[in-house]
Amino acid sequence: MTTARLIIGVLALVCVSVCGIASSLVSFEMVERVNERLPADQQFAALCWYWPKTQRLWREYEMLYPDGSLLQKLRTLGVLMFACLLTCVWAFGFLAR
């Protein structure tokens, strides 16, 4: 493994971590904004996330904020995180024979 690939791999791994933290912060912001407009009995709890609950949050956000950009930011961060992960896998040689 060359030094350049090692540096690229480490930078890509850092990028994956940064995108993960940023997407968590965007998700927290989305929960706060949606909870501001929902009745108390329908608000989202901050803990115990699972796929149907996440989908419900996304639907509620799109309904309450049709011009909101947080969902697009979340998707962009997810794509960037996946691309950096693939770069990391390549750089560390996991795809080599």
Backbone torsions as a table, in degrees:
resi	resn	phi	psi	omega
1	MET	NA	132.3	-179.6
2	THR	-82.8	162.3	179.3
3	THR	-64.9	-37.3	-179.9
4	ALA	-63.1	-43.5	178.9
5	ARG	-65.9	-35.8	177.8
6	LEU	-64.4	-44.1	178.5
7	ILE	-63.8	-44.1	177.8
8	ILE	-60.6	-42.9	179.3
9	GLY	-62.5	-43.3	179.7
10	VAL	-66.4	-43.6	177.9
11	LEU	-62.6	-40.2	178.2
12	ALA	-65.3	-39.2	178.0
13	LEU	-64.6	-39.9	176.0
14	VAL	-63.7	-41.3	179.3
15	CYS	-62.3	-39.4	177.1
16	VAL	-60.1	-44.8	-179.7
17	SER	-64.8	-44.4	-179.4
18	VAL	-63.7	-42.8	178.6
19	CYS	-64.7	-37.2	177.6
20	GLY	-63.8	-44.3	178.2
21	ILE	-65.9	-43.1	-180.0
22	ALA	-63.2	-39.8	179.4
23	SER	-68.0	-33.0	174.7
24	SER	-64.6	-42.0	178.9
25	LEU	-65.5	-39.0	177.1
26	VAL	-64.7	-41.2	178.1
27	SER	-62.8	-42.7	177.6
28	PHE	-61.6	-41.1	177.7
29	GLU	-63.0	-40.8	179.2
30	MET	-63.0	-43.1	178.7
31	VAL	-62.1	-43.7	179.4
32	GLU	-60.9	-45.6	-178.3
33	ARG	-66.6	-41.1	179.9
34	VAL	-67.7	-43.0	-179.3
35	ASN	-63.4	-28.2	177.6
36	GLU	-61.3	-29.8	-174.5
37	ARG	-104.7	-5.8	-179.9
38	LEU	-96.9	150.7	173.0
39	PRO	-63.6	157.0	-174.5
40	ALA	-56.5	-35.5	-177.4
41	ASP	-77.6	-10.7	180.0
42	GLN	-110.6	2.4	-177.3
43	GLN	-71.1	156.4	-178.6
44	PHE	-87.7	134.5	173.1
45	ALA	-80.2	150.5	-175.9
46	ALA	-75.5	-20.7	-176.2
47	LEU	-107.6	170.3	174.8
48	CYS	61.6	64.1	179.5
49	TRP	-90.5	139.0	176.1
50	TYR	-143.8	167.5	-169.6
51	TRP	-56.3	-50.4	179.4
52	PRO	-60.8	-35.6	178.8
53	LYS	-67.0	-40.1	177.6
54	THR	-64.3	-43.0	178.4
55	GLN	-63.1	-38.8	177.7
56	ARG	-64.0	-40.7	177.3
57	LEU	-60.9	-45.3	-179.6
58	TRP	-62.5	-42.2	178.4
59	ARG	-63.5	-45.1	179.3
60	GLU	-62.3	-41.1	-179.8
61	TYR	-64.1	-44.7	179.3
62	GLU	-63.1	-35.9	-179.5
63	MET	-72.3	-43.8	-176.7
64	LEU	-79.4	-29.1	-178.1
65	TYR	-130.8	74.5	-176.8
66	PRO	-61.6	-26.5	178.7
67	ASP	-102.3	9.2	-178.1
68	GLY	-69.1	148.9	-175.7
69	SER	-106.9	-2.6	-175.3
70	LEU	-65.4	-37.9	-179.6
71	LEU	-66.7	-39.0	177.1
72	GLN	-66.4	-38.8	176.3
73	LYS	-61.9	-41.7	-179.8
74	LEU	-63.5	-43.1	178.5
75	ARG	-66.0	-41.6	179.2
76	THR	-62.8	-43.3	177.8
77	LEU	-63.2	-37.5	177.8
78	GLY	-64.6	-42.7	178.4
79	VAL	-66.1	-44.0	178.7
80	LEU	-62.7	-40.5	178.4
81	MET	-63.2	-42.6	179.0
82	PHE	-65.3	-42.0	178.6
83	ALA	-63.1	-41.3	177.8
84	CYS	-67.3	-35.7	176.8
85	LEU	-64.2	-43.3	176.5
86	LEU	-63.5	-39.1	176.6
87	THR	-62.6	-41.8	178.1
88	CYS	-62.6	-44.3	179.2
89	VAL	-61.5	-44.1	178.2
90	TRP	-63.5	-46.6	-175.4
91	ALA	-63.5	-36.7	179.8
92	PHE	-85.5	-0.1	172.2
93	GLY	82.1	19.6	179.6
94	PHE	-70.5	-19.5	-179.9
95	LEU	-94.9	-2.4	-180.0
96	ALA	-76.9	152.5	179.7
97	ARG	-83.3	NA	NA
